[in-house]
Amino acid sequence: MAAPTQAVVRRARGILLQSVKNTTAARSKTSVEYDVGARLETRASSTKSTSGTLLCPSCGSNRDAQQTRTFFGLFKNRRSAQPAPVVEDELPYKVVRLGNVSARRSVPKDIMKPEYALTGVASAIYHLPILLQDDEMEKMREAGKMARKILDIGASHVKPGVTTDRIDEAIHAACLENNVYPSTLNYKGYPKSVCTSVNNVMVHGIPDDRALEEGDMINIDFTVFMNGYHGDVSETYAVGTVDEAGLRLIQTARRCRDEAIKVCEPVALIARIGGTVQKVAQQAGFYVCPSFVGHGIGKQFHCKPDIWHYANAYPEKMMPGMAFTIEPVVMETPDSFIMADDGWTVLAKRHTRSAQFEHTILITDNGVEVPTASSDENFEREIRSEEEGNDSSSLSDLHQIESPSTEGDQTATGRAKNLRKADWKFD
C-alpha cells in the first residue's frame, strides 16, 4: 500500500497554497495539483535541499520529507502548459465513478490482529529505519509468501462483470481461511481488506459495487498481517482485452519495479531506486507519479525509510536487516490528482490511467530477497566479496554505523540488537 506524501506542508505552506485548488475545503475534498514535467531529471540534480515535514492527505500523520524545497521545486504547477480538456467518449476505457461500499467485514477474535484493528489508530512512525534480526526476517519471509498467495486468489476473480467488492470478499475469506489479518482493514479507518484501483483511480481505491468491464485495468494492492509482521504486494491486471497503450503501460510499470529491485544491494544508496524508476518510465514515454512513496515495513505497516520513485538525493543506505517496499505509480500522461470524499480514493484529475506494481524487499547480510515474488519471478542474488572478484564495497563496509552510545551485543559483522534505542546515524 503506497504511502501518500503530498498535502498540507507545515514548513512550506506558502508554496503549497499555490497548488491547492480550494484551501478552505476539508482535506478529503482538497484537490492537490502536482503536474509531472519533462524537466524533472534536470531539476532533481540542481535544486538545493532543506529538510521538512509533510502530512499524509489520507490520515494526517507526519512523514519526514527528504527535502521540502527540492520537492516543491520539482513538482510545482506550470499552468502555462495545461493539456486540452479530456473527452471521455474518446478514451479507450471507461472513466470510473465511485460506487456503493458494503459494510466492513468481521474478523474472528482468535486471529492475531495489529494494534489498530479495533481502534483504527496506528502507532507513531519511528523516526529511523528499523533493522530486523534474523528471526524477524524469517517472519517477514513468511508474511511475504502469504501476501503473494492471497493476492493471487484475488487476481483469479478479475474478469468482466465481477465487482471489486467481490474481489475484496474473496481476499477477506482467504485471510480467515489462512488465519491471518488483512492489514488495510480499519487501518486509520480504511473500511476494506484490500485496495482496488481501476483505470483513472491512481491508488487506494475502496472496493465497491462497480462491476469490472472489458478493457479495464485494475491494481490490486494487498497487505497481510501474520505472526506480528506485515507483507505488502500489488499488481496491475488487464480485464479482458486492453488496448495496446494500456498493455504497454502495465508492462512499463512492472519493469520500473523490477529494474529498481535489481539495483538494490547492501550499503547502496536508497536513492538508486528512484533514479532507476524514473529512467525506465521516461524511456518508455510514461511518467512517474511523485506523490506516493514506498515505505519501510515490518511490525509497523508503514515506517522508515521512505522510498522515492524519482531521481532524488535521499541520503540513507540500504542496510542489512532493512525491509521496505518498492511500488511506483506510472501514469500514461502527466496529471494531477484529486482526493475523493471518502478520504482514501485518489483520482487522476484528467482521468489518465496509471499502473502500479509492488514488492516487499529484504536487504540481507549478503544480498537481496523478495518474499512477495511469484513462482515465476527470481530476484534473489548474493553480493560477492572482494576475494571473489567484486570491485564494489566489501561486506565489511556494510556495518559502518556510528553511534554515540550502545547497549547490548554488537559484533563487527552483526547487526546491532539495540538499534531501536540508540541514536544511530548512517555514514
BAVO-105490 format. One record per residue (C-alpha): residue number from 1; residue in one letter; chain; x, y, z. Coordinates in pm, 1 decimal. Example, Ala and Ser with C-alpha at 12.3 -4.5 7.8 and 13.67 -1.06 7.14 Angstrom:
<rs>
<1; a; A; <1230.0; -450.0; 780.0>>
<2; s; A; <1367.0; -106.0; 714.0>>
</rs>
This chain:
<rs>
<1; m; A; <0.0; 0.0; 0.0>>
<2; a; A; <158.0; 326.3; -110.5>>
<3; a; A; <230.1; 594.2; 147.2>>
<4; p; A; <94.8; 930.7; 23.8>>
<5; t; A; <318.3; 1230.7; 87.6>>
<6; q; A; <152.4; 1535.1; -75.6>>
<7; a; A; <-95.0; 1761.1; 107.6>>
<8; v; A; <-64.0; 2030.6; 372.0>>
<9; v; A; <303.5; 2116.3; 430.3>>
<10; r; A; <394.5; 2277.7; 757.9>>
<11; r; A; <722.6; 2436.7; 661.8>>
<12; a; A; <626.8; 2506.7; 302.3>>
<13; r; A; <269.0; 2614.5; 347.4>>
<14; g; A; <308.6; 2925.2; 139.5>>
<15; i; A; <429.7; 2720.0; -155.6>>
<16; l; A; <157.9; 2458.3; -111.1>>
<17; l; A; <-119.6; 2716.8; -128.7>>
<18; q; A; <-23.3; 2782.3; -490.3>>
<19; s; A; <-108.2; 2421.6; -582.3>>
<20; v; A; <-422.0; 2368.0; -374.0>>
<21; k; A; <-739.5; 2441.8; -568.7>>
<22; n; A; <-960.7; 2510.9; -269.8>>
<23; t; A; <-776.4; 2593.4; 51.0>>
<24; t; A; <-1096.5; 2619.3; 253.1>>
<25; a; A; <-1222.5; 2269.1; 172.3>>
<26; a; A; <-1173.7; 1976.6; 408.0>>
<27; r; A; <-867.9; 1757.8; 349.9>>
<28; s; A; <-1082.7; 1484.1; 197.6>>
<29; k; A; <-1207.1; 1729.3; -65.3>>
<30; t; A; <-880.4; 1908.3; -133.5>>
<31; s; A; <-753.0; 1893.5; -489.0>>
<32; v; A; <-375.4; 1878.5; -482.3>>
<33; e; A; <-237.1; 1953.3; -826.6>>
<34; y; A; <120.6; 1843.9; -889.6>>
<35; d; A; <193.2; 1810.2; -1261.1>>
<36; v; A; <488.5; 1598.9; -1365.6>>
<37; g; A; <704.8; 1770.9; -1625.7>>
<38; a; A; <987.5; 1688.2; -1859.5>>
<39; r; A; <1238.2; 1892.0; -1659.1>>
<40; l; A; <1213.4; 1661.2; -1359.2>>
<41; e; A; <1551.1; 1496.3; -1407.4>>
<42; t; A; <1742.2; 1822.2; -1454.5>>
<43; r; A; <1578.0; 1996.0; -1160.6>>
<44; a; A; <1645.1; 1696.3; -936.5>>
<45; s; A; <2019.1; 1746.1; -959.6>>
<46; s; A; <2022.9; 2124.4; -931.6>>
<47; t; A; <1779.8; 2213.9; -652.2>>
<48; k; A; <1920.7; 2271.0; -306.0>>
<49; s; A; <1764.3; 2074.8; -22.4>>
<50; t; A; <1603.0; 2171.0; 302.9>>
<51; s; A; <1453.7; 1916.0; 538.7>>
<52; g; A; <1085.0; 1939.9; 618.5>>
<53; t; A; <777.5; 1754.3; 731.5>>
<54; l; A; <477.2; 1658.5; 520.9>>
<55; l; A; <129.7; 1547.8; 623.7>>
<56; c; A; <-40.1; 1244.4; 474.1>>
<57; p; A; <-358.1; 1354.3; 290.6>>
<58; s; A; <-536.9; 1034.8; 391.9>>
<59; c; A; <-457.1; 1004.0; 759.9>>
<60; g; A; <-294.8; 1333.2; 858.9>>
<61; s; A; <14.4; 1166.4; 1005.5>>
<62; n; A; <356.3; 1327.9; 987.5>>
<63; r; A; <607.3; 1195.4; 736.5>>
<64; d; A; <958.7; 1335.0; 716.1>>
<65; a; A; <1026.9; 1462.6; 367.2>>
<66; q; A; <1363.5; 1407.2; 205.9>>
<67; q; A; <1383.5; 1773.3; 108.5>>
<68; t; A; <1083.2; 2002.2; 116.2>>
<69; r; A; <1240.4; 2267.7; -101.9>>
<70; t; A; <1359.0; 2014.3; -357.1>>
<71; f; A; <1019.3; 1853.0; -363.9>>
<72; f; A; <831.1; 2168.4; -443.3>>
<73; g; A; <1096.4; 2285.6; -685.8>>
<74; l; A; <1036.8; 1968.2; -884.3>>
<75; f; A; <661.3; 1945.1; -879.8>>
<76; k; A; <508.2; 2291.1; -854.9>>
<77; n; A; <235.7; 2369.2; -1105.3>>
<78; r; A; <315.7; 2501.6; -1450.2>>
<79; r; A; <-23.7; 2632.1; -1555.6>>
<80; s; A; <110.1; 2768.3; -1883.5>>
<81; a; A; <124.4; 2414.8; -2025.7>>
<82; q; A; <-218.3; 2276.4; -1934.8>>
<83; p; A; <-333.3; 1999.2; -2171.8>>
<84; a; A; <-657.9; 2015.6; -2363.5>>
<85; p; A; <-976.0; 1904.4; -2183.4>>
<86; v; A; <-1035.2; 1529.8; -2185.0>>
<87; v; A; <-1328.3; 1398.5; -2389.6>>
<88; e; A; <-1436.2; 1082.8; -2207.3>>
<89; d; A; <-1604.4; 927.5; -2510.9>>
<90; e; A; <-1272.0; 930.1; -2694.3>>
<91; l; A; <-1088.2; 732.2; -2427.0>>
<92; p; A; <-1027.3; 358.3; -2486.7>>
<93; y; A; <-1152.2; 284.9; -2132.8>>
<94; k; A; <-1436.6; 381.9; -1901.6>>
<95; v; A; <-1378.7; 660.3; -1650.4>>
<96; v; A; <-1454.1; 516.5; -1307.1>>
<97; r; A; <-1733.4; 665.0; -1097.3>>
<98; l; A; <-1728.4; 554.6; -735.0>>
<99; g; A; <-1999.5; 306.4; -636.9>>
<100; n; A; <-2157.2; 190.9; -312.6>>
<101; v; A; <-1937.9; 40.6; -41.4>>
<102; s; A; <-2066.9; -255.0; 158.9>>
<103; a; A; <-2034.0; -295.0; 534.2>>
<104; r; A; <-1697.6; -377.2; 689.4>>
<105; r; A; <-1633.8; -748.8; 715.7>>
<106; s; A; <-1559.4; -903.1; 1054.8>>
<107; v; A; <-1255.3; -1099.7; 1171.3>>
<108; p; A; <-1274.6; -1377.3; 1434.8>>
<109; k; A; <-1132.3; -1299.8; 1777.5>>
<110; d; A; <-875.4; -1579.3; 1762.4>>
<111; i; A; <-689.4; -1427.9; 1464.7>>
<112; m; A; <-386.1; -1220.3; 1563.3>>
<113; k; A; <-450.2; -852.5; 1488.8>>
<114; p; A; <-238.4; -536.2; 1459.3>>
<115; e; A; <-272.6; -266.7; 1723.6>>
<116; y; A; <-511.1; -55.8; 1512.8>>
<117; a; A; <-759.3; -333.4; 1429.0>>
<118; l; A; <-1016.9; -225.6; 1686.9>>
<119; t; A; <-946.3; 145.5; 1725.8>>
<120; g; A; <-824.3; 243.4; 1379.4>>
<121; v; A; <-532.4; 424.1; 1544.1>>
<122; a; A; <-186.6; 315.3; 1427.3>>
<123; s; A; <123.6; 364.8; 1639.1>>
<124; a; A; <353.3; 657.6; 1566.1>>
<125; i; A; <614.8; 603.4; 1296.0>>
<126; y; A; <963.5; 554.5; 1439.4>>
<127; h; A; <1195.6; 827.4; 1313.9>>
<128; l; A; <1476.0; 594.0; 1200.0>>
<129; p; A; <1474.7; 275.8; 990.8>>
<130; i; A; <1447.2; -41.1; 1197.4>>
<131; l; A; <1692.4; -320.1; 1120.8>>
<132; l; A; <1533.2; -660.3; 1166.2>>
<133; q; A; <1705.6; -950.8; 1337.0>>
<134; d; A; <1730.5; -1295.0; 1176.5>>
<135; d; A; <1415.5; -1432.2; 1341.4>>
<136; e; A; <1224.1; -1121.7; 1234.6>>
<137; m; A; <1347.8; -1154.9; 878.1>>
<138; e; A; <1213.7; -1509.8; 872.2>>
<139; k; A; <871.8; -1384.9; 980.5>>
<140; m; A; <885.5; -1125.3; 703.2>>
<141; r; A; <954.7; -1403.8; 453.8>>
<142; e; A; <650.1; -1592.7; 576.9>>
<143; a; A; <430.2; -1282.9; 563.5>>
<144; g; A; <551.8; -1201.9; 212.8>>
<145; k; A; <475.1; -1550.2; 83.8>>
<146; m; A; <128.9; -1537.1; 237.3>>
<147; a; A; <62.8; -1194.9; 84.8>>
<148; r; A; <151.0; -1335.4; -257.7>>
<149; k; A; <-70.4; -1640.4; -207.7>>
<150; i; A; <-375.1; -1433.3; -115.4>>
<151; l; A; <-312.9; -1171.4; -385.1>>
<152; d; A; <-318.5; -1448.9; -644.2>>
<153; i; A; <-653.3; -1565.9; -507.5>>
<154; g; A; <-794.2; -1216.5; -551.7>>
<155; a; A; <-646.3; -1189.7; -900.9>>
<156; s; A; <-820.1; -1511.8; -1005.9>>
<157; h; A; <-1152.2; -1324.6; -981.4>>
<158; v; A; <-1050.1; -1047.7; -1223.4>>
<159; k; A; <-1283.7; -1066.5; -1523.6>>
<160; p; A; <-1561.4; -859.0; -1678.0>>
<161; g; A; <-1878.2; -848.2; -1468.2>>
<162; v; A; <-1709.0; -908.4; -1131.5>>
<163; t; A; <-1733.8; -625.8; -878.9>>
<164; t; A; <-1433.4; -505.9; -683.0>>
<165; d; A; <-1636.1; -579.3; -368.7>>
<166; r; A; <-1643.5; -944.7; -476.3>>
<167; i; A; <-1263.9; -939.1; -503.6>>
<168; d; A; <-1246.3; -794.1; -152.2>>
<169; e; A; <-1481.6; -1066.2; -29.9>>
<170; a; A; <-1261.7; -1338.7; -180.2>>
<171; i; A; <-945.0; -1191.7; -31.3>>
<172; h; A; <-1106.5; -1147.4; 309.3>>
<173; a; A; <-1225.4; -1508.6; 306.8>>
<174; a; A; <-875.1; -1627.1; 211.2>>
<175; c; A; <-731.2; -1434.9; 506.5>>
<176; l; A; <-968.8; -1602.2; 750.5>>
<177; e; A; <-901.1; -1943.3; 597.7>>
<178; n; A; <-526.6; -1892.5; 650.0>>
<179; n; A; <-572.7; -1744.8; 998.9>>
<180; v; A; <-418.0; -1407.4; 908.6>>
<181; y; A; <-539.2; -1046.8; 918.8>>
<182; p; A; <-580.5; -815.7; 614.9>>
<183; s; A; <-360.4; -521.3; 713.5>>
<184; t; A; <-566.0; -248.0; 547.2>>
<185; l; A; <-884.9; -335.5; 737.4>>
<186; n; A; <-951.8; -42.9; 974.5>>
<187; y; A; <-601.2; 95.1; 921.8>>
<188; k; A; <-673.2; 456.5; 1012.1>>
<189; g; A; <-1034.9; 385.2; 928.0>>
<190; y; A; <-991.5; 215.7; 590.1>>
<191; p; A; <-1306.7; 2.4; 551.4>>
<192; k; A; <-1189.4; -292.7; 340.5>>
<193; s; A; <-937.1; -577.7; 326.0>>
<194; v; A; <-769.9; -468.6; 1.1>>
<195; c; A; <-728.1; -166.3; -226.5>>
<196; t; A; <-865.8; -195.5; -581.3>>
<197; s; A; <-775.7; 91.0; -816.4>>
<198; v; A; <-936.2; 81.8; -1162.1>>
<199; n; A; <-837.0; 291.9; -1466.5>>
<200; n; A; <-831.0; 657.3; -1351.9>>
<201; v; A; <-814.3; 563.5; -982.3>>
<202; m; A; <-445.8; 608.0; -903.2>>
<203; v; A; <-419.9; 442.4; -560.4>>
<204; h; A; <-619.5; 338.6; -252.3>>
<205; g; A; <-944.2; 263.5; -433.2>>
<206; i; A; <-1208.7; 125.2; -197.0>>
<207; p; A; <-1381.5; -188.3; -330.6>>
<208; d; A; <-1745.2; -119.4; -420.5>>
<209; d; A; <-2034.2; -247.4; -630.1>>
<210; r; A; <-1897.8; -127.7; -965.6>>
<211; a; A; <-1852.2; -424.4; -1199.0>>
<212; l; A; <-1530.5; -455.7; -1397.0>>
<213; e; A; <-1569.7; -400.4; -1771.1>>
<214; e; A; <-1387.6; -526.9; -2076.6>>
<215; g; A; <-1077.3; -314.0; -2129.6>>
<216; d; A; <-1039.4; -203.4; -1767.0>>
<217; m; A; <-707.3; -204.6; -1583.8>>
<218; i; A; <-718.5; -288.0; -1213.1>>
<219; n; A; <-449.5; -266.2; -948.5>>
<220; i; A; <-497.9; -495.6; -650.2>>
<221; d; A; <-290.7; -383.7; -351.4>>
<222; f; A; <-289.6; -631.8; -63.5>>
<223; t; A; <-105.8; -642.2; 267.5>>
<224; v; A; <-123.4; -923.1; 521.8>>
<225; f; A; <-51.9; -919.7; 896.5>>
<226; m; A; <90.7; -1255.2; 1000.1>>
<227; n; A; <268.8; -1350.6; 1322.4>>
<228; g; A; <314.0; -982.9; 1408.0>>
<229; y; A; <462.2; -869.9; 1073.6>>
<230; h; A; <324.7; -719.1; 752.5>>
<231; g; A; <386.2; -833.2; 394.1>>
<232; d; A; <285.4; -594.0; 113.2>>
<233; v; A; <238.3; -665.9; -257.7>>
<234; s; A; <37.8; -531.1; -551.6>>
<235; e; A; <-2.2; -588.3; -924.1>>
<236; t; A; <-199.8; -437.9; -1210.4>>
<237; y; A; <-412.8; -668.4; -1423.4>>
<238; a; A; <-583.2; -636.7; -1761.1>>
<239; v; A; <-957.1; -707.5; -1758.1>>
<240; g; A; <-1032.0; -895.2; -2077.3>>
<241; t; A; <-876.9; -727.3; -2381.0>>
<242; v; A; <-694.9; -399.8; -2309.5>>
<243; d; A; <-575.2; -160.1; -2579.8>>
<244; e; A; <-209.3; -160.3; -2682.3>>
<245; a; A; <-123.4; 160.2; -2493.2>>
<246; g; A; <-272.8; 19.1; -2175.1>>
<247; l; A; <-77.1; -303.6; -2206.0>>
<248; r; A; <242.3; -107.0; -2263.1>>
<249; l; A; <168.5; 97.1; -1951.1>>
<250; i; A; <124.2; -219.6; -1745.7>>
<251; q; A; <446.1; -369.8; -1882.5>>
<252; t; A; <639.8; -49.9; -1813.3>>
<253; a; A; <515.8; -22.5; -1455.0>>
<254; r; A; <624.2; -380.4; -1390.2>>
<255; r; A; <963.0; -313.3; -1546.1>>
<256; c; A; <1007.0; 1.3; -1335.0>>
<257; r; A; <965.9; -204.3; -1020.1>>
<258; d; A; <1177.0; -495.4; -1141.0>>
<259; e; A; <1467.6; -280.6; -1261.8>>
<260; a; A; <1461.2; -91.2; -932.1>>
<261; i; A; <1491.7; -418.2; -742.3>>
<262; k; A; <1797.7; -506.7; -949.4>>
<263; v; A; <1989.6; -202.1; -820.2>>
<264; c; A; <1922.1; -292.1; -456.5>>
<265; e; A; <2211.1; -429.7; -254.4>>
<266; p; A; <2360.4; -388.0; 92.8>>
<267; v; A; <2511.9; -43.1; 158.1>>
<268; a; A; <2382.5; 101.1; -171.9>>
<269; l; A; <2208.7; 437.7; -158.3>>
<270; i; A; <1830.4; 415.7; -142.9>>
<271; a; A; <1822.8; 698.8; -398.8>>
<272; r; A; <1930.8; 445.6; -663.6>>
<273; i; A; <1574.3; 317.8; -669.3>>
<274; g; A; <1410.2; 644.3; -767.8>>
<275; g; A; <1659.7; 725.2; -1039.6>>
<276; t; A; <1612.6; 383.2; -1195.5>>
<277; v; A; <1232.2; 401.4; -1186.7>>
<278; q; A; <1226.7; 745.6; -1346.0>>
<279; k; A; <1468.9; 646.3; -1621.7>>
<280; v; A; <1272.0; 335.7; -1719.9>>
<281; a; A; <939.4; 521.4; -1723.3>>
<282; q; A; <1068.2; 814.9; -1926.0>>
<283; q; A; <1240.8; 594.7; -2182.1>>
<284; a; A; <904.2; 428.0; -2244.8>>
<285; g; A; <728.0; 763.3; -2278.5>>
<286; f; A; <543.2; 746.3; -1945.5>>
<287; y; A; <552.1; 947.9; -1623.3>>
<288; v; A; <616.5; 858.7; -1259.9>>
<289; c; A; <368.2; 998.8; -1010.6>>
<290; p; A; <581.4; 1169.0; -742.3>>
<291; s; A; <302.1; 1185.2; -487.7>>
<292; f; A; <323.2; 833.5; -343.7>>
<293; v; A; <625.0; 658.6; -199.6>>
<294; g; A; <737.6; 316.9; -92.3>>
<295; h; A; <798.8; 265.6; 277.1>>
<296; g; A; <968.1; 61.5; 541.5>>
<297; i; A; <765.4; -233.4; 666.8>>
<298; g; A; <782.2; -488.6; 946.1>>
<299; k; A; <593.6; -480.7; 1273.2>>
<300; q; A; <458.9; -149.2; 1150.6>>
<301; f; A; <255.7; -126.4; 830.9>>
<302; h; A; <436.6; 195.0; 731.6>>
<303; c; A; <768.7; 308.8; 875.6>>
<304; k; A; <1106.5; 443.0; 765.6>>
<305; p; A; <1276.9; 456.4; 520.8>>
<306; d; A; <1081.2; 646.1; 256.2>>
<307; i; A; <1133.3; 512.9; -96.8>>
<308; w; A; <1103.1; 792.3; -352.2>>
<309; h; A; <1027.4; 678.6; -706.6>>
<310; y; A; <1200.7; 960.2; -894.3>>
<311; a; A; <1557.5; 1092.7; -917.7>>
<312; n; A; <1649.1; 1226.0; -573.8>>
<313; a; A; <1926.4; 1269.1; -321.6>>
<314; y; A; <1780.0; 1068.7; -32.3>>
<315; p; A; <2086.6; 1018.5; 189.9>>
<316; e; A; <2022.7; 685.3; 360.1>>
<317; k; A; <2162.0; 347.8; 260.3>>
<318; m; A; <2014.9; 1.5; 225.6>>
<319; m; A; <2145.5; -170.2; 536.3>>
<320; p; A; <2125.3; -542.8; 618.6>>
<321; g; A; <1805.3; -600.5; 813.6>>
<322; m; A; <1604.4; -335.8; 628.2>>
<323; a; A; <1264.6; -424.9; 485.6>>
<324; f; A; <1084.5; -184.6; 254.3>>
<325; t; A; <851.4; -168.9; -43.6>>
<326; i; A; <912.9; -53.2; -399.2>>
<327; e; A; <580.4; 47.6; -556.9>>
<328; p; A; <599.3; 311.9; -831.7>>
<329; v; A; <278.1; 452.3; -980.2>>
<330; v; A; <335.9; 506.4; -1353.5>>
<331; m; A; <98.9; 738.8; -1540.9>>
<332; e; A; <5.8; 731.7; -1907.9>>
<333; t; A; <14.6; 1113.1; -1931.5>>
<334; p; A; <112.3; 1386.5; -1683.8>>
<335; d; A; <-173.8; 1452.2; -1445.0>>
<336; s; A; <-261.5; 1589.5; -1104.1>>
<337; f; A; <-479.2; 1409.0; -852.7>>
<338; i; A; <-794.0; 1466.9; -650.6>>
<339; m; A; <-874.5; 1307.8; -315.7>>
<340; a; A; <-1229.9; 1171.0; -313.3>>
<341; d; A; <-1476.3; 1248.1; -37.0>>
<342; d; A; <-1407.5; 909.1; 123.3>>
<343; g; A; <-1063.1; 1035.6; 224.6>>
<344; w; A; <-881.8; 746.6; 56.3>>
<345; t; A; <-956.4; 710.6; -315.2>>
<346; v; A; <-708.4; 908.8; -525.3>>
<347; l; A; <-841.8; 1001.2; -871.1>>
<348; a; A; <-649.3; 1139.4; -1167.3>>
<349; k; A; <-790.2; 1485.4; -1232.5>>
<350; r; A; <-783.8; 1448.0; -1611.5>>
<351; h; A; <-878.1; 1078.1; -1596.0>>
<352; t; A; <-540.0; 944.5; -1707.2>>
<353; r; A; <-469.7; 578.2; -1641.9>>
<354; s; A; <-191.1; 454.9; -1419.0>>
<355; a; A; <-39.5; 118.5; -1333.5>>
<356; q; A; <143.1; 8.0; -1020.3>>
<357; f; A; <345.2; -294.8; -916.5>>
<358; e; A; <484.1; -354.8; -568.5>>
<359; h; A; <712.2; -595.4; -388.0>>
<360; t; A; <841.8; -618.2; -33.0>>
<361; i; A; <1223.1; -614.2; -33.3>>
<362; l; A; <1455.5; -760.4; 231.3>>
<363; i; A; <1817.9; -646.0; 248.3>>
<364; t; A; <2023.9; -929.5; 393.2>>
<365; d; A; <2387.8; -950.8; 500.3>>
<366; n; A; <2477.7; -1097.3; 161.3>>
<367; g; A; <2220.8; -968.4; -84.6>>
<368; v; A; <1853.0; -911.1; -155.2>>
<369; e; A; <1538.2; -1118.5; -112.4>>
<370; v; A; <1186.1; -1058.0; -244.0>>
<371; p; A; <946.0; -1269.4; -34.4>>
<372; t; A; <639.3; -1146.6; -226.3>>
<373; a; A; <774.2; -1267.4; -562.3>>
<374; s; A; <559.9; -1506.5; -763.4>>
<375; s; A; <676.7; -1855.6; -855.3>>
<376; d; A; <796.7; -1738.6; -1197.8>>
<377; e; A; <1000.0; -1445.7; -1060.3>>
<378; n; A; <1354.6; -1473.8; -929.6>>
<379; f; A; <1508.5; -1164.2; -774.6>>
<380; e; A; <1729.7; -1324.0; -511.7>>
<381; r; A; <2101.0; -1268.6; -551.5>>
<382; e; A; <2407.3; -1256.0; -333.4>>
<383; i; A; <2672.6; -986.4; -337.4>>
<384; r; A; <3018.5; -1138.8; -377.6>>
<385; s; A; <3304.7; -1038.8; -153.8>>
<386; e; A; <3618.9; -871.3; -290.9>>
<387; e; A; <3803.8; -1202.0; -274.0>>
<388; e; A; <3551.2; -1339.0; -524.6>>
<389; g; A; <3617.2; -1059.2; -769.2>>
<390; n; A; <3365.8; -791.1; -673.3>>
<391; d; A; <3513.1; -441.9; -716.0>>
<392; s; A; <3236.6; -269.3; -517.8>>
<393; s; A; <3223.5; -212.0; -143.4>>
<394; s; A; <3327.0; -511.3; 62.1>>
<395; l; A; <3088.6; -673.2; 304.7>>
<396; s; A; <3289.1; -530.5; 591.7>>
<397; d; A; <3165.2; -186.6; 487.0>>
<398; l; A; <2803.7; -283.2; 544.1>>
<399; h; A; <2817.9; -211.4; 913.3>>
<400; q; A; <2994.9; 123.0; 925.4>>
<401; i; A; <2739.0; 273.8; 1159.7>>
<402; e; A; <2842.5; 518.6; 1424.2>>
<403; s; A; <2658.0; 563.6; 1749.6>>
<404; p; A; <2720.3; 794.5; 2045.2>>
<405; s; A; <2629.2; 513.8; 2279.3>>
<406; t; A; <2545.7; 145.0; 2254.7>>
<407; e; A; <2385.3; -114.7; 2473.5>>
<408; g; A; <2369.7; -488.2; 2428.3>>
<409; d; A; <2563.7; -709.6; 2193.6>>
<410; q; A; <2715.4; -596.1; 1868.5>>
<411; t; A; <2982.4; -777.4; 1670.6>>
<412; a; A; <3198.7; -642.7; 1391.9>>
<413; t; A; <2981.0; -808.8; 1130.2>>
<414; g; A; <2648.0; -841.1; 1312.2>>
<415; r; A; <2351.4; -605.9; 1327.1>>
<416; a; A; <2313.7; -404.3; 1644.4>>
<417; k; A; <2044.3; -558.0; 1862.1>>
<418; n; A; <1967.2; -225.1; 2028.3>>
<419; l; A; <1922.6; -18.7; 1711.9>>
<420; r; A; <1571.2; 83.8; 1811.8>>
<421; k; A; <1702.6; 254.9; 2124.9>>
<422; a; A; <2029.6; 411.4; 2013.7>>
<423; d; A; <2064.3; 738.0; 1824.6>>
<424; w; A; <2215.6; 591.5; 1510.6>>
<425; k; A; <2347.0; 776.5; 1211.7>>
<426; f; A; <2424.6; 617.8; 877.7>>
<427; d; A; <2754.9; 722.5; 728.1>>
</rs>
